[in-house]
Amino acid sequence: MKFPPPSDGLFKSIVEGSFDAIMVLDSDGVVAYWNEAAERIFGYTHSDLDGQSIIDKMVPPEHGGVSANALRQFIGEPVSAPGWHHLEFEAHRADGEMMWIDVRVCRMTDGSQERIVLVSRDVDETKRRNLELKLAATTDFLSGISNRREFQRVLESNMVENICLAILDVDHFKSINDQFGHAVGDQAIRTVAESLVQFFPDALCVARLGGEEFGVIIEADEGAAVTHRFDRYRRQFGNTFDYNIASKFTVSIGLAFNQNESFNVRDLLTGADHALYESKKNGRNQVTIAKRTNPGDNQ
């Protein structure tokens, strides 16, 4: 059974009652029509938009992004792919606050005039919650740096590069907890994390692997230079702390280099672990480089 098309009045009631922001723009991006939801979501009034491009209001050029720039390009190029296009980006409200919006945009013809139709939805709360969940899944709760899972992911994704994997362990950390308490111990963990981030700003990843053990992944075209950097970090390690327990802090480090694409993640991790063990066994407070092995020997 075929139903007759709804009247213009019914169409207008549907659009005005929509929870989504619906805007009709001319070919220059100037608003020709927007519904109540658009005014409520973005906060702009008729006088705010009189003769101005809504895109310049929502996404100033200095606050662009891939999706926002794609929207600008869509509006600026009459020859665009037909149909609806989906974008997601942060936009400005009238009060200056930023919000994530989900946008569907297409070109339509209104008689002899071309119009651009945007249907936007406020997804700010959902987007930020998802970002928080993603951050929680990849971040160590105590130190604020990457966790072991994220460290493993970064390592796996960079195995074809010349990289150095470093595993660092704070020496005699248990005695610090026992003597000064876990609150001081927790602060020490955070301080170590901060010092690693500051000392290796070019690292691909800095992570807490558990307890007082940390990991650093760094590009290593020149192995000797990278080794020297980690030794400098070791030598200044005690100066990192403001406590009167600074003299008790030293660090042992194991390094493994992947300068052969046939090495795998397990090879590199095992090599760094063994090198760290050698640093501990030989008196702690030193840097040891993993012995070169044939790829796959540790499988």
C-alpha positions in Angstrom: 0.0 0.0 0.0 1.5 3.3 -1.1 1.0 6.3 1.3 0.7 9.9 0.0 3.6 12.2 0.7 3.3 14.2 3.9 2.4 17.9 3.7 4.9 20.7 4.1 3.4 21.4 7.5 4.0 17.9 8.6 7.5 17.9 7.3 8.2 21.1 9.2 6.7 19.6 12.4 8.9 16.5 12.1 12.1 18.6 11.5 11.3 21.0 14.4 10.6 18.1 16.7 13.8 16.3 15.9 16.4 15.9 18.7 19.1 16.2 16.0 20.3 19.6 14.8 19.2 20.1 11.2 20.7 22.9 9.3 20.3 23.9 5.6 23.2 26.0 4.2 23.6 27.8 1.0 26.6 27.1 -1.3 28.8 29.5 0.8 28.0 27.7 4.1 25.7 30.4 5.3 22.7 29.1 7.3 19.4 29.4 5.4 17.5 27.4 8.0 18.1 25.5 11.2 15.7 23.9 13.7 15.2 24.4 17.4 17.5 21.6 18.2 20.4 23.3 16.3 19.9 26.4 18.3 19.7 24.5 21.6 22.8 22.3 20.8 25.1 25.0 19.4 23.7 28.0 21.2 23.8 30.4 18.2 20.9 32.8 17.5 19.8 34.3 14.2 21.8 37.5 14.8 25.0 35.4 15.6 24.8 33.7 12.2 23.5 36.6 10.0 25.4 36.3 6.8 28.2 34.3 8.3 29.4 30.7 7.6 28.3 28.3 10.3 31.5 26.3 9.7 33.7 29.4 10.6 31.7 29.6 13.8 31.7 25.9 14.7 35.2 25.1 13.5 37.5 28.1 13.3 40.5 27.3 11.0 42.9 27.2 13.9 40.8 24.5 15.6 40.4 22.2 12.6 41.1 18.5 12.2 40.8 15.9 9.5 37.0 15.6 9.7 36.4 19.3 10.2 38.7 20.0 7.2 36.8 17.4 5.2 33.6 19.3 5.9 35.1 22.5 4.8 36.3 20.8 1.6 32.8 19.3 1.0 31.2 22.7 1.3 33.9 24.4 -0.8 33.8 21.9 -3.7 30.5 21.7 -5.6 31.7 18.5 -7.3 31.4 16.2 -4.4 30.5 12.5 -4.2 26.7 12.1 -4.1 24.8 10.8 -1.0 25.3 11.3 2.7 28.8 11.6 4.2 29.6 10.8 7.8 32.0 12.9 9.9 32.8 13.3 13.6 34.8 16.1 15.2 34.9 18.7 18.0 33.0 21.9 17.3 32.6 25.2 19.1 29.4 26.2 20.9 28.4 29.8 21.1 29.7 29.9 24.7 33.2 28.8 23.6 32.9 25.3 24.9 34.0 22.4 22.7 31.8 19.5 22.0 32.0 16.3 19.9 29.4 16.1 17.2 28.4 13.4 14.8 27.5 14.9 11.4 25.8 13.7 8.3 26.1 16.0 5.3 24.9 15.9 1.7 24.1 18.2 -1.2 20.5 18.7 -2.4 18.8 20.8 -5.0 16.0 23.2 -3.9 14.5 24.2 -7.3 17.3 25.9 -9.1 19.4 26.4 -5.9 21.9 23.9 -4.5 21.7 23.4 -0.7 23.9 21.7 1.8 22.1 19.8 4.5 23.8 19.0 7.8 22.2 16.7 10.4 24.2 16.9 13.6 24.0 15.0 16.9 25.6 15.8 20.2 27.8 12.8 21.1 30.1 14.7 23.5 29.3 12.6 26.6 29.5 9.3 24.8 32.7 10.3 23.0 34.4 11.4 26.2 33.3 8.4 28.1 34.7 6.1 25.4 38.0 8.1 25.4 38.2 7.7 29.2 37.6 4.0 28.9 40.2 3.7 26.2 42.7 5.7 28.4 41.9 3.5 31.4 42.6 0.3 29.3 46.0 1.6 28.2 47.2 3.5 31.3 48.7 2.4 34.6 46.5 3.8 37.3 49.3 4.6 39.8 51.9 6.2 37.6 49.8 7.7 34.8 52.0 6.3 32.1 51.3 3.4 29.7 50.5 0.0 31.2 52.0 -3.4 30.2 49.2 -4.0 27.6 49.9 -0.8 25.8 53.6 -1.4 26.0 53.1 -4.8 24.3 51.0 -3.2 21.6 53.5 -0.5 20.8 56.3 -3.1 20.8 54.5 -5.4 18.4 53.6 -2.5 16.0 57.3 -1.3 15.8 59.2 -4.6 15.4 60.1 -3.8 11.8 62.0 -0.7 13.0 65.4 -0.3 14.5 64.4 0.0 18.2 65.8 -0.5 21.6 63.8 -2.2 24.3 64.8 -1.2 27.9 63.6 -2.8 31.1 64.4 -0.9 34.2 64.0 -2.1 37.8 64.4 0.1 40.9 67.0 -1.6 43.2 65.9 -2.7 46.7 62.5 -1.1 46.4 61.0 -3.3 49.0 63.2 -1.9 51.7 62.0 1.6 50.8 58.4 0.5 51.3 59.3 -1.3 54.5 61.2 1.6 56.0 59.2 4.6 54.8 55.8 3.3 54.0 53.7 2.6 50.9 52.6 6.2 50.5 56.2 7.2 49.9 56.7 4.1 47.8 53.8 5.1 45.6 55.1 8.6 45.2 58.5 7.2 44.3 56.8 5.1 41.5 55.2 8.3 40.2 58.4 10.2 40.3 60.3 7.5 38.4 57.5 7.5 35.7 57.8 11.3 35.4 61.6 11.2 35.2 61.5 8.6 32.4 59.0 10.7 30.4 61.1 13.8 30.8 64.4 12.1 30.1 63.1 10.2 27.0 60.6 12.6 25.4 61.2 10.9 22.0 60.3 7.4 23.3 57.8 5.4 21.4 56.4 4.2 24.7 57.2 4.6 28.4 55.3 2.1 30.6 55.1 0.7 34.1 55.3 -3.1 33.6 54.4 -3.9 37.2 55.7 -3.2 40.7 58.9 -1.2 40.4 59.6 -2.3 36.9 59.4 0.0 33.9 59.8 -0.3 30.2 61.0 2.1 27.5 60.8 1.6 23.7 63.0 4.0 21.7 64.3 4.3 18.2 67.9 3.1 18.0 69.6 3.7 14.7 72.8 4.2 16.7 73.0 1.6 19.5 76.0 3.1 21.2 74.3 6.5 21.5 71.1 5.0 23.0 73.1 2.9 25.5 74.9 6.1 26.6 71.6 7.8 27.2 70.4 5.0 29.4 73.7 5.1 31.3 73.3 8.8 31.9 69.8 8.2 33.2 71.2 5.6 35.5 73.9 7.9 36.9 71.5 10.7 37.6 68.7 8.5 38.9 69.2 9.3 42.6 68.9 13.0 41.9 65.3 12.5 40.7 63.9 12.3 44.2 63.4 15.0 46.8 63.2 12.6 49.8 65.9 12.1 52.3 65.9 8.5 51.0 67.4 9.5 47.7 70.7 7.7 48.5 68.8 4.4 48.6 67.6 4.7 45.0 69.6 3.1 42.2 68.3 1.5 39.0 69.3 -1.6 37.1 68.7 -1.6 33.3 68.6 -4.3 30.6 68.7 -3.3 26.9 67.9 -5.4 23.8 68.2 -4.0 20.3 66.1 -5.0 17.3 68.3 -4.2 14.3 67.2 -7.2 12.3 63.6 -7.5 11.0 63.5 -11.3 11.6 63.7 -10.8 15.4 60.3 -11.2 17.1 58.7 -9.7 20.2 59.6 -12.7 22.4 63.2 -12.5 21.3 63.4 -8.9 22.3 61.6 -9.2 25.6 63.6 -12.3 26.6 66.9 -10.5 25.7 66.0 -7.4 27.8 64.9 -9.6 30.7 68.2 -11.6 30.6 70.2 -8.4 30.4 68.3 -6.9 33.4 69.0 -10.2 35.3 72.7 -9.8 34.6 72.7 -6.2 35.8 71.1 -7.4 39.1 73.4 -10.4 39.5 76.6 -8.3 38.9 75.9 -5.8 41.6 72.9 -3.7 40.4 73.1 0.0 39.4 74.3 -0.7 35.9 73.3 -1.1 32.3 73.7 -4.4 30.5 73.1 -5.1 26.8 71.6 -8.3 25.7 73.9 -10.7 23.9 73.2 -11.1 20.2 71.4 -14.3 19.5 70.1 -15.9 16.3 66.5 -14.9 15.8 64.0 -17.4 17.2 66.5 -19.0 19.6 64.3 -18.1 22.5 61.1 -19.6 21.1 
